[in-house]
Amino acid sequence: MAVLFGGQSQEHAVSLASATSVMRALDPARYEVVPIGITRTGRWLVAGDPLRQLRAGEAERESPGDGPEESMALATRAGAGSNVVELAGHAVGAVDVVFPVLHGPFGEDGTIQGLLELAGIPYVGAGVLGSALGMDKIAMKAVFAGYGLPVGPYIAVSRHEWEADPAPVQRRAEAALGYPMFAKPANLGSSVGISKIHGPAEFAPALQRAAQYDRRLLIEQGLDAREIECSVLGNDEPRASVCGEIVPRREFYDFRAKYLDDSSDLIIPADLPPAVSERVRALAVAAFRAIDAAGLARVDFFVRRNDGMVFVNEINTIPGFTAISMYPKLWAASGLSYAELVARLIDLAIARHADRRRPPTALADDEDARTVGGQNLPV
């Protein structure tokens, strides 16, 4: 099996940490690991030790002749019971399944998933649709609202709209949301590019910061709420873990609090009334199904302090996966170890692939199916 890591997003370093934990957890008696790295410039690495090369920054210093145009072509050919993967014409090895540990754009957003679909290779996690919806926070919230899931007040803005005439954008946000509010890029994770806006003077700098990372911008109402997370595992019959709570000591759970210091407390299980806990777990599964996720996802919530109302904040289809990340920690607290969780995800990936590739036997005797199969269509 292959583990795919690195990537071109701002979450490159997080991916390397997640991939390290995943590969350590794989039972060598059961899995032969093929590490595949992607540099920040988009080059694919298969020779030597891609993880070490990416950590040391060696791959980024290599000559331009080894650029992405020479190394991104992926193909498969039939092997002995598995796919033999080739990159740029060089055989990588027999691969039964790919575990993409790629956070953010060009990895978590359906791009890699589409490539693997075309190559016919099973992979861990959501498909193209679920990945794309899970990455774009604006589309995600629209889908959640369409399914009747509670989402907090927000507005969506394009970078072009903001840069062309910022004053109307600020007036609209103030009228719809009030202060405080949060500005964030729609397509990024790990709290990169997010700012809390306390008053009018902070609005423009916050939008400008978010616009550095994406052309789609999200502005959300700041809620006085507890931050609750829940992990989901499965395909067509997903189940939810126990709930966990993040208590940031900084003003909000930003990138530094997540990865660079110990300024937040993770409480597992969260101290919630049983009815609220069950509400969160039910909504986590509903959010998972709403975007057609598969395999794994972490769903983040706000529980408003004054009345206990639960809001779905977002879903992450490739959440942080280090041994101390919230997704596996929640499953460990639910009785599933890290190694068992990784093995379960691989089994789910193979089952999902088999289901997607199931031949249309139910239509074999249908006249319309026979007509389409025989190309007897009107011109």
FENDAVEN-V599411 format. One record per backbone hydrogen bond with DSSP energy under -1.0 kcal/mol. NH is the residue of the N-H (numbers start at 1). CO is the residue of the C=O. E is the energy in kcal/mol with one decimal. If there is no record, write none. Layout:
BEGIN
nh=NH co=CO e=E
nh=NH co=CO e=E
END
This chain:
BEGIN
nh=2 co=97 e=-2.3
nh=3 co=34 e=-1.7
nh=4 co=99 e=-2.1
nh=5 co=36 e=-2.2
nh=7 co=38 e=-2.3
nh=12 co=9 e=-1.2
nh=15 co=11 e=-2.1
nh=16 co=12 e=-1.8
nh=17 co=13 e=-1.8
nh=18 co=14 e=-2.4
nh=19 co=15 e=-2.9
nh=20 co=16 e=-2.0
nh=21 co=17 e=-1.6
nh=22 co=18 e=-2.3
nh=23 co=19 e=-2.7
nh=24 co=20 e=-1.8
nh=25 co=21 e=-1.4
nh=30 co=27 e=-1.7
nh=31 co=27 e=-2.9
nh=34 co=1 e=-2.9
nh=36 co=3 e=-2.7
nh=37 co=45 e=-2.2
nh=38 co=5 e=-1.8
nh=39 co=43 e=-2.8
nh=42 co=39 e=-1.4
nh=45 co=37 e=-3.5
nh=53 co=49 e=-2.4
nh=54 co=50 e=-2.4
nh=55 co=51 e=-2.3
nh=56 co=52 e=-2.4
nh=58 co=53 e=-1.5
nh=61 co=58 e=-1.3
nh=62 co=59 e=-1.0
nh=66 co=63 e=-1.9
nh=67 co=64 e=-1.5
nh=70 co=67 e=-1.9
nh=71 co=68 e=-1.1
nh=72 co=68 e=-1.2
nh=75 co=86 e=-2.1
nh=77 co=84 e=-1.4
nh=79 co=82 e=-1.8
nh=81 co=79 e=-1.9
nh=83 co=95 e=-1.4
nh=84 co=77 e=-2.4
nh=85 co=93 e=-2.3
nh=86 co=75 e=-2.9
nh=87 co=90 e=-2.4
nh=88 co=73 e=-2.4
nh=90 co=87 e=-2.1
nh=92 co=85 e=-3.9
nh=93 co=85 e=-1.0
nh=95 co=83 e=-4.0
nh=98 co=122 e=-2.2
nh=99 co=2 e=-3.1
nh=101 co=4 e=-3.4
nh=108 co=104 e=-3.0
nh=114 co=110 e=-2.1
nh=115 co=111 e=-1.8
nh=116 co=112 e=-2.5
nh=117 co=113 e=-2.2
nh=118 co=114 e=-2.3
nh=119 co=115 e=-1.8
nh=121 co=116 e=-2.3
nh=124 co=98 e=-2.4
nh=131 co=127 e=-2.4
nh=132 co=128 e=-2.4
nh=133 co=129 e=-2.6
nh=134 co=130 e=-2.2
nh=135 co=131 e=-1.4
nh=136 co=132 e=-2.0
nh=137 co=186 e=-2.5
nh=140 co=136 e=-2.7
nh=141 co=137 e=-1.9
nh=142 co=138 e=-1.9
nh=143 co=139 e=-2.2
nh=144 co=140 e=-2.7
nh=145 co=141 e=-2.7
nh=146 co=142 e=-2.1
nh=147 co=143 e=-1.6
nh=148 co=145 e=-1.6
nh=149 co=144 e=-2.7
nh=155 co=219 e=-2.4
nh=157 co=217 e=-2.7
nh=159 co=215 e=-3.0
nh=162 co=158 e=-2.3
nh=163 co=159 e=-2.8
nh=164 co=160 e=-2.4
nh=165 co=161 e=-1.7
nh=170 co=166 e=-2.1
nh=171 co=167 e=-2.3
nh=172 co=168 e=-2.4
nh=173 co=169 e=-2.3
nh=174 co=170 e=-2.5
nh=175 co=171 e=-2.2
nh=176 co=172 e=-2.4
nh=177 co=173 e=-2.8
nh=178 co=173 e=-1.1
nh=181 co=197 e=-1.9
nh=182 co=220 e=-2.7
nh=183 co=195 e=-2.2
nh=184 co=218 e=-2.3
nh=186 co=216 e=-2.9
nh=192 co=189 e=-1.9
nh=194 co=191 e=-1.2
nh=195 co=183 e=-2.1
nh=197 co=181 e=-3.8
nh=202 co=199 e=-1.7
nh=203 co=200 e=-1.2
nh=206 co=202 e=-1.7
nh=207 co=203 e=-2.3
nh=208 co=204 e=-2.6
nh=209 co=205 e=-2.0
nh=210 co=206 e=-2.2
nh=211 co=207 e=-2.4
nh=212 co=209 e=-1.1
nh=213 co=210 e=-1.6
nh=217 co=157 e=-3.5
nh=218 co=184 e=-2.8
nh=219 co=155 e=-2.5
nh=220 co=182 e=-2.6
nh=221 co=153 e=-2.4
nh=222 co=180 e=-2.4
nh=225 co=223 e=-1.5
nh=226 co=303 e=-2.6
nh=228 co=301 e=-1.9
nh=229 co=244 e=-2.9
nh=230 co=299 e=-2.1
nh=232 co=297 e=-3.1
nh=233 co=239 e=-2.2
nh=234 co=295 e=-2.2
nh=239 co=233 e=-2.4
nh=241 co=231 e=-2.7
nh=244 co=229 e=-2.6
nh=245 co=267 e=-2.5
nh=246 co=227 e=-2.5
nh=247 co=265 e=-2.9
nh=249 co=263 e=-3.4
nh=254 co=252 e=-1.9
nh=258 co=254 e=-1.8
nh=259 co=255 e=-2.3
nh=260 co=256 e=-2.0
nh=261 co=256 e=-1.5
nh=265 co=247 e=-2.2
nh=267 co=245 e=-2.9
nh=270 co=243 e=-2.2
nh=272 co=270 e=-1.7
nh=277 co=273 e=-2.5
nh=278 co=274 e=-2.4
nh=279 co=275 e=-1.8
nh=280 co=276 e=-2.5
nh=281 co=277 e=-2.3
nh=282 co=278 e=-2.4
nh=283 co=279 e=-2.4
nh=284 co=280 e=-2.2
nh=285 co=281 e=-1.7
nh=286 co=282 e=-2.1
nh=287 co=283 e=-2.8
nh=288 co=284 e=-2.0
nh=289 co=285 e=-2.3
nh=290 co=286 e=-2.1
nh=291 co=287 e=-1.4
nh=292 co=289 e=-1.1
nh=293 co=288 e=-2.7
nh=295 co=234 e=-1.6
nh=296 co=294 e=-2.1
nh=297 co=232 e=-1.5
nh=298 co=316 e=-2.2
nh=299 co=230 e=-3.1
nh=300 co=314 e=-3.1
nh=301 co=228 e=-3.5
nh=302 co=311 e=-2.3
nh=303 co=226 e=-2.3
nh=304 co=309 e=-2.8
nh=305 co=224 e=-2.4
nh=308 co=304 e=-2.1
nh=311 co=302 e=-2.9
nh=312 co=150 e=-3.4
nh=313 co=300 e=-2.7
nh=314 co=300 e=-1.2
nh=316 co=298 e=-2.7
nh=325 co=322 e=-1.7
nh=329 co=325 e=-1.9
nh=330 co=326 e=-2.6
nh=331 co=327 e=-1.4
nh=332 co=328 e=-2.6
nh=333 co=329 e=-2.1
nh=335 co=332 e=-1.3
nh=336 co=331 e=-2.9
nh=341 co=337 e=-2.5
nh=342 co=338 e=-2.4
nh=343 co=339 e=-2.2
nh=344 co=340 e=-2.3
nh=345 co=341 e=-2.2
nh=346 co=342 e=-1.8
nh=347 co=343 e=-2.1
nh=348 co=344 e=-2.3
nh=349 co=345 e=-2.0
nh=350 co=346 e=-2.0
nh=351 co=347 e=-2.2
nh=352 co=348 e=-2.5
nh=353 co=349 e=-2.2
nh=354 co=350 e=-2.2
nh=355 co=351 e=-2.1
nh=356 co=352 e=-2.4
nh=357 co=353 e=-2.0
nh=358 co=355 e=-1.0
nh=361 co=359 e=-2.5
nh=363 co=360 e=-1.4
nh=364 co=361 e=-1.4
nh=366 co=363 e=-1.9
nh=370 co=366 e=-2.2
nh=371 co=367 e=-2.3
nh=372 co=368 e=-2.6
nh=373 co=369 e=-2.7
nh=374 co=370 e=-1.8
nh=375 co=372 e=-1.7
nh=376 co=371 e=-2.1
nh=377 co=375 e=-1.9
END
